[in-house]
Amino acid sequence: MNDTPDDTKPLAWITGAGGLIGSHIVRAAAVHAPNWRVRGLTRSDFDLSDFPEVQRQFEADLPQLVIHCAAMSDPTVCETQHTLTRLVNREATFYLSGLAQDIPMIFISSDLVFDGKHGNYTEQDEPSPLTFYARTKAEAEALVLANLLHSVVRTTLTAGKSPNSDRGIEEQLRLRWAKGDTVKLFIDEYRCPIPAEVTARGIWELALAKRPGLYHLAGSQRLSRLEIGQAIAESHPEWNPKIESCSLRDYDGPPRAPDTSLDCGKLQQILSFPLTGLREWLVSSATQPA
């Protein structure tokens, strides 16, 4: 049992606490980092692009760790609002890393920094972003990693319950099916989806291991978009799922990376548990009480 008084525990800032990954990292602290206090920061606390306010809050709190999850990630919005996207994803990250120059910081990035031409990417592969969102993430990564105390963790499609029930990959599909939509899913676009609870545990274990650097954190199964949707549909027939397969060959929208599957061997050596895949999580979550 932990008997450390709360006011003597070091404080961790978790930005993006209103999102899927950030909210899980906040909740996971009680189990995986009981000797830390956490402050989960959302947009209602202050705007991360208001740099004087960020500095004021930082100097008042004096956190000993920053886990930076907040970002603009909607691809359509990012492609149409370049200035704001760059401010939030690149400049705010750089400013925060400057404030945290003497303490550990973990920046949550994305598998989409790769163009997806071959998949199974390692940390040694050079980023080659296709979209403006991915470009701002890649640029922020380089700025963060200039500090040897800081880490970048690239993750991927994430499943799990989000605060507004609209961010997990299964939540997004459920909302589409609830409207009666038939969802078109690519047979030839591959990711390694991961449950948010697994991501959160992995992030805390990395933070406590004090092994800064660049890491990949994703699920153990490489699945196509169609396979992801089929697995979720099979687990939730009560959602009346309707799926139609399609191919990137027939797609004429904004650029999409065909295969951004990640090799997570580097981080797996640090973690105390094996990274799981989406199908395994769906089976286990189906047996848990709601």
Kinemage of the C-alpha trace (Angstrom):
@kinemage 1
@onewidth
@group {chain A} dominant
@subgroup {mainchain}
@vectorlist {calphas} color= white
{ca met a 1} P 0.000 0.000 0.000
{ca asn a 2} L 1.275 3.485 -0.774
{ca asp a 3} L 1.505 5.735 2.285
{ca thr a 4} L 3.179 8.731 0.654
{ca pro a 5} L 1.203 11.906 1.475
{ca asp a 6} L -0.284 13.434 -1.653
{ca asp a 7} L 1.327 16.840 -1.139
{ca thr a 8} L 4.823 15.326 -1.129
{ca lys a 9} L 4.382 13.340 -4.333
{ca pro a 10} L 5.883 14.735 -7.535
{ca leu a 11} L 3.378 16.222 -9.956
{ca ala a 12} L 2.878 15.135 -13.569
{ca trp a 13} L 1.129 17.296 -16.134
{ca ile a 14} L -1.009 15.332 -18.617
{ca thr a 15} L -2.137 17.520 -21.509
{ca gly a 16} L -5.073 16.482 -23.661
{ca ala a 17} L -6.770 14.891 -20.660
{ca gly a 18} L -10.142 15.367 -22.331
{ca gly a 19} L -9.110 13.051 -25.159
{ca leu a 20} L -8.907 9.299 -25.444
{ca ile a 21} L -5.244 8.625 -24.642
{ca gly a 22} L -4.824 11.481 -22.179
{ca ser a 23} L -7.871 10.506 -20.130
{ca his a 24} L -6.620 6.928 -19.846
{ca ile a 25} L -3.151 8.084 -18.778
{ca val a 26} L -4.727 10.198 -16.016
{ca arg a 27} L -6.810 7.272 -14.741
{ca ala a 28} L -3.959 4.778 -15.033
{ca ala a 29} L -1.740 6.754 -12.675
{ca ala a 30} L -3.531 5.407 -9.604
{ca val a 31} L -2.557 1.856 -10.571
{ca his a 32} L 0.687 2.230 -12.499
{ca ala a 33} L 2.197 5.368 -10.912
{ca pro a 34} L 0.798 5.558 -7.364
{ca asn a 35} L 3.688 7.697 -6.153
{ca trp a 36} L 2.755 10.505 -8.546
{ca arg a 37} L 0.108 13.174 -8.449
{ca val a 38} L -1.391 14.077 -11.804
{ca arg a 39} L -2.987 17.186 -13.173
{ca gly a 40} L -5.028 16.356 -16.227
{ca leu a 41} L -5.192 19.444 -18.414
{ca thr a 42} L -8.052 20.121 -20.815
{ca arg a 43} L -9.023 23.101 -22.941
{ca ser a 44} L -11.152 24.380 -20.049
{ca asp a 45} L -8.048 24.791 -17.877
{ca phe a 46} L -6.095 26.994 -20.272
{ca asp a 47} L -5.125 27.230 -23.923
{ca leu a 48} L -1.761 25.614 -24.635
{ca ser a 49} L -1.187 28.176 -27.380
{ca asp a 50} L -1.479 31.008 -24.830
{ca phe a 51} L 2.204 30.851 -23.999
{ca pro a 52} L 2.290 33.429 -21.148
{ca glu a 53} L -0.529 31.551 -19.396
{ca val a 54} L 1.176 28.192 -19.957
{ca gln a 55} L 4.330 29.615 -18.377
{ca arg a 56} L 2.384 31.064 -15.433
{ca gln a 57} L 0.655 27.745 -14.761
{ca phe a 58} L 3.905 25.807 -15.153
{ca glu a 59} L 5.783 28.021 -12.716
{ca ala a 60} L 2.916 27.784 -10.228
{ca asp a 61} L 2.708 23.979 -10.412
{ca leu a 62} L 6.382 23.097 -11.006
{ca pro a 63} L 5.586 19.660 -12.461
{ca gln a 64} L 8.347 17.053 -12.487
{ca leu a 65} L 7.034 15.273 -15.590
{ca val a 66} L 5.045 16.331 -18.662
{ca ile a 67} L 3.130 13.841 -20.807
{ca his a 68} L 1.958 15.823 -23.802
{ca cys a 69} L -1.047 14.268 -25.577
{ca ala a 70} L -2.912 17.377 -26.734
{ca ala a 71} L -3.030 17.906 -30.491
{ca met a 72} L -5.128 18.862 -33.478
{ca ser a 73} L -5.590 15.541 -35.241
{ca asp a 74} L -8.683 15.738 -37.443
{ca pro a 75} L -7.123 15.408 -40.917
{ca thr a 76} L -9.752 17.530 -42.663
{ca val a 77} L -9.400 20.382 -40.179
{ca cys a 78} L -5.606 20.187 -40.238
{ca glu a 79} L -5.496 20.369 -44.036
{ca thr a 80} L -7.702 23.470 -44.092
{ca gln a 81} L -6.322 25.319 -41.035
{ca his a 82} L -2.547 25.214 -41.458
{ca thr a 83} L -1.727 28.146 -39.206
{ca leu a 84} L -3.712 26.857 -36.248
{ca thr a 85} L -2.518 23.284 -36.744
{ca arg a 86} L 1.119 24.390 -36.785
{ca leu a 87} L 0.571 26.525 -33.678
{ca val a 88} L -1.028 23.708 -31.671
{ca asn a 89} L 0.968 20.715 -32.876
{ca arg a 90} L 4.411 22.208 -33.427
{ca glu a 91} L 4.838 25.563 -31.705
{ca ala a 92} L 2.949 24.748 -28.488
{ca thr a 93} L 4.861 21.478 -28.197
{ca phe a 94} L 8.169 23.298 -28.671
{ca tyr a 95} L 7.242 25.920 -26.080
{ca leu a 96} L 6.199 23.283 -23.562
{ca ser a 97} L 9.406 21.344 -24.121
{ca gly a 98} L 11.326 24.539 -23.403
{ca leu a 99} L 9.545 25.035 -20.096
{ca ala a 100} L 10.244 21.368 -19.305
{ca gln a 101} L 13.888 21.572 -20.365
{ca asp a 102} L 15.162 20.244 -17.019
{ca ile a 103} L 12.578 17.496 -16.462
{ca pro a 104} L 11.351 14.461 -18.408
{ca met a 105} L 8.737 15.051 -21.090
{ca ile a 106} L 6.953 12.463 -23.222
{ca phe a 107} L 5.421 13.667 -26.471
{ca ile a 108} L 2.726 11.504 -28.040
{ca ser a 109} L 3.211 11.341 -31.803
{ca ser a 110} L 1.767 9.256 -34.616
{ca asp a 111} L 2.544 6.406 -36.999
{ca leu a 112} L 1.360 8.777 -39.731
{ca val a 113} L 4.760 10.464 -39.776
{ca phe a 114} L 5.539 7.637 -42.254
{ca asp a 115} L 4.289 7.465 -45.838
{ca gly a 116} L 3.275 3.813 -45.442
{ca lys a 117} L 5.174 2.466 -48.436
{ca his a 118} L 6.526 -0.614 -46.637
{ca gly a 119} L 5.196 -0.922 -43.060
{ca asn a 120} L 6.770 -2.496 -39.965
{ca tyr a 121} L 8.575 0.768 -39.321
{ca thr a 122} L 11.299 0.964 -36.700
{ca glu a 123} L 12.648 3.983 -34.863
{ca gln a 124} L 15.547 4.075 -37.336
{ca asp a 125} L 13.248 4.762 -40.308
{ca glu a 126} L 13.130 8.374 -41.449
{ca pro a 127} L 9.756 10.146 -41.250
{ca ser a 128} L 8.127 10.924 -44.594
{ca pro a 129} L 4.745 12.521 -43.797
{ca leu a 130} L 2.025 12.737 -46.431
{ca thr a 131} L -0.337 15.180 -44.689
{ca phe a 132} L -0.033 18.538 -42.976
{ca tyr a 133} L -1.020 16.974 -39.641
{ca ala a 134} L 1.724 14.374 -39.979
{ca arg a 135} L 4.252 17.010 -41.017
{ca thr a 136} L 3.610 19.090 -37.896
{ca lys a 137} L 3.985 15.965 -35.768
{ca ala a 138} L 7.287 15.049 -37.422
{ca glu a 139} L 8.618 18.575 -36.985
{ca ala a 140} L 7.578 18.594 -33.320
{ca glu a 141} L 9.299 15.246 -32.789
{ca ala a 142} L 12.637 16.661 -33.919
{ca leu a 143} L 12.281 19.667 -31.624
{ca val a 144} L 11.412 17.512 -28.618
{ca leu a 145} L 14.201 14.987 -29.182
{ca ala a 146} L 16.803 17.767 -29.188
{ca asn a 147} L 16.557 17.519 -25.388
{ca leu a 148} L 18.122 14.273 -24.164
{ca leu a 149} L 15.720 14.150 -21.204
{ca his a 150} L 12.714 14.021 -23.516
{ca ser a 151} L 10.921 11.189 -25.297
{ca val a 152} L 8.704 10.757 -28.337
{ca val a 153} L 6.226 7.884 -28.441
{ca arg a 154} L 4.600 7.161 -31.789
{ca thr a 155} L 1.275 5.406 -31.480
{ca thr a 156} L -1.581 4.561 -33.828
{ca leu a 157} L -5.338 3.940 -34.087
{ca thr a 158} L -6.628 3.642 -30.545
{ca ala a 159} L -9.605 1.791 -29.108
{ca gly a 160} L -11.331 2.323 -25.786
{ca lys a 161} L -13.812 4.491 -23.974
{ca ser a 162} L -13.245 8.232 -24.375
{ca pro a 163} L -14.815 10.998 -22.230
{ca asn a 164} L -17.340 11.896 -24.953
{ca ser a 165} L -17.703 8.336 -26.317
{ca asp a 166} L -16.592 9.441 -29.779
{ca arg a 167} L -12.807 8.995 -30.047
{ca gly a 168} L -12.089 5.262 -29.852
{ca ile a 169} L -12.108 3.444 -33.183
{ca glu a 170} L -14.982 1.244 -32.025
{ca glu a 171} L -16.882 4.303 -30.737
{ca gln a 172} L -16.582 6.026 -34.098
{ca leu a 173} L -17.888 2.971 -35.908
{ca arg a 174} L -20.745 2.590 -33.427
{ca leu a 175} L -21.822 6.185 -34.080
{ca arg a 176} L -21.796 5.585 -37.839
{ca trp a 177} L -23.790 2.357 -37.522
{ca ala a 178} L -26.254 4.023 -35.142
{ca lys a 179} L -27.119 6.375 -38.020
{ca gly a 180} L -27.682 3.387 -40.287
{ca asp a 181} L -24.539 3.993 -42.341
{ca thr a 182} L -22.797 1.290 -44.309
{ca val a 183} L -19.142 1.959 -43.550
{ca lys a 184} L -16.621 1.558 -46.366
{ca leu a 185} L -13.311 0.160 -45.111
{ca phe a 186} L -10.062 -0.351 -47.017
{ca ile a 187} L -8.783 -3.848 -47.652
{ca asp a 188} L -5.273 -2.506 -48.315
{ca glu a 189} L -4.611 0.089 -45.589
{ca tyr a 190} L -2.871 -1.391 -42.548
{ca arg a 191} L -2.375 -0.246 -38.964
{ca cys a 192} L -1.610 -1.876 -35.585
{ca pro a 193} L -4.536 -0.706 -33.424
{ca ile a 194} L -4.048 -0.596 -29.663
{ca pro a 195} L -6.376 -0.201 -26.659
{ca ala a 196} L -5.966 3.102 -24.813
{ca glu a 197} L -5.543 1.295 -21.489
{ca val a 198} L -2.519 -0.545 -22.892
{ca thr a 199} L -1.083 2.707 -24.231
{ca ala a 200} L -1.529 4.356 -20.839
{ca arg a 201} L 0.223 1.548 -18.980
{ca gly a 202} L 3.060 1.582 -21.497
{ca ile a 203} L 3.517 5.340 -21.186
{ca trp a 204} L 3.710 5.180 -17.397
{ca glu a 205} L 6.159 2.277 -17.445
{ca leu a 206} L 8.360 4.198 -19.871
{ca ala a 207} L 8.212 7.319 -17.711
{ca leu a 208} L 9.167 5.393 -14.573
{ca ala a 209} L 11.946 3.515 -16.387
{ca lys a 210} L 13.725 6.824 -17.047
{ca arg a 211} L 14.858 5.708 -20.504
{ca pro a 212} L 14.262 8.763 -22.714
{ca gly a 213} L 14.330 8.490 -26.484
{ca leu a 214} L 12.183 7.612 -29.481
{ca tyr a 215} L 9.780 4.669 -29.187
{ca his a 216} L 6.943 2.956 -31.036
{ca leu a 217} L 3.876 1.866 -29.059
{ca ala a 218} L 1.180 -0.036 -30.960
{ca gly a 219} L -0.802 -3.237 -30.917
{ca ser a 220} L 0.716 -6.623 -31.712
{ca gln a 221} L -1.551 -7.290 -34.709
{ca arg a 222} L -1.185 -5.716 -38.153
{ca leu a 223} L -4.733 -5.406 -39.476
{ca ser a 224} L -6.349 -3.826 -42.492
{ca arg a 225} L -9.055 -1.241 -41.962
{ca leu a 226} L -11.533 -3.883 -43.115
{ca glu a 227} L -10.204 -6.454 -40.628
{ca ile a 228} L -10.425 -3.873 -37.848
{ca gly a 229} L -14.049 -3.146 -38.677
{ca gln a 230} L -14.913 -6.826 -38.999
{ca ala a 231} L -13.381 -7.616 -35.603
{ca ile a 232} L -15.374 -4.836 -33.954
{ca ala a 233} L -18.559 -5.867 -35.774
{ca glu a 234} L -18.169 -9.481 -34.648
{ca ser a 235} L -17.770 -8.333 -31.045
{ca his a 236} L -20.797 -6.030 -31.194
{ca pro a 237} L -23.548 -7.513 -33.352
{ca glu a 238} L -26.020 -5.486 -31.275
{ca trp a 239} L -24.750 -2.371 -33.057
{ca asn a 240} L -26.243 -3.670 -36.319
{ca pro a 241} L -22.945 -3.218 -38.158
{ca lys a 242} L -22.890 -2.787 -41.930
{ca ile a 243} L -19.555 -2.883 -43.749
{ca glu a 244} L -18.514 -2.626 -47.381
{ca ser a 245} L -14.957 -3.300 -48.518
{ca cys a 246} L -13.087 -0.884 -50.761
{ca ser a 247} L -9.537 -0.322 -52.022
{ca leu a 248} L -7.062 2.531 -51.952
{ca arg a 249} L -6.718 1.959 -55.704
{ca asp a 250} L -10.200 3.450 -56.142
{ca tyr a 251} L -9.736 6.271 -53.611
{ca asp a 252} L -9.321 9.831 -54.873
{ca gly a 253} L -9.298 11.833 -51.613
{ca pro a 254} L -6.398 13.350 -49.620
{ca pro a 255} L -3.207 11.259 -49.325
{ca arg a 256} L -3.412 8.099 -47.214
{ca ala a 257} L -0.494 5.999 -46.008
{ca pro a 258} L -1.119 2.357 -47.033
{ca asp a 259} L 0.828 0.610 -44.246
{ca thr a 260} L 2.050 2.390 -41.130
{ca ser a 261} L 2.402 -0.738 -39.015
{ca leu a 262} L 5.029 -0.275 -36.304
{ca asp a 263} L 7.782 -2.470 -34.934
{ca cys a 264} L 7.585 -2.008 -31.150
{ca gly a 265} L 10.488 -4.254 -30.186
{ca lys a 266} L 12.540 -1.432 -28.659
{ca leu a 267} L 9.845 -0.444 -26.167
{ca gln a 268} L 8.784 -4.043 -25.536
{ca gln a 269} L 12.198 -4.676 -23.978
{ca ile a 270} L 11.396 -2.066 -21.325
{ca leu a 271} L 7.780 -3.010 -20.610
{ca ser a 272} L 6.825 -5.545 -17.949
{ca phe a 273} L 3.931 -6.899 -20.044
{ca pro a 274} L 3.418 -8.043 -23.644
{ca leu a 275} L 1.711 -5.595 -25.976
{ca thr a 276} L -1.650 -7.000 -27.050
{ca gly a 277} L -3.657 -6.751 -30.238
{ca leu a 278} L -7.136 -5.436 -30.966
{ca arg a 279} L -8.819 -8.840 -31.259
{ca glu a 280} L -7.476 -9.994 -27.891
{ca trp a 281} L -8.705 -6.786 -26.265
{ca leu a 282} L -12.154 -7.097 -27.823
{ca val a 283} L -12.497 -10.601 -26.415
{ca ser a 284} L -11.370 -9.582 -22.936
{ca ser a 285} L -13.485 -6.403 -22.842
{ca ala a 286} L -16.573 -8.380 -23.876
{ca thr a 287} L -16.268 -10.425 -20.676
{ca gln a 288} L -15.899 -7.381 -18.423
{ca pro a 289} L -18.860 -5.603 -16.840
{ca ala a 290} L -19.858 -2.398 -18.589
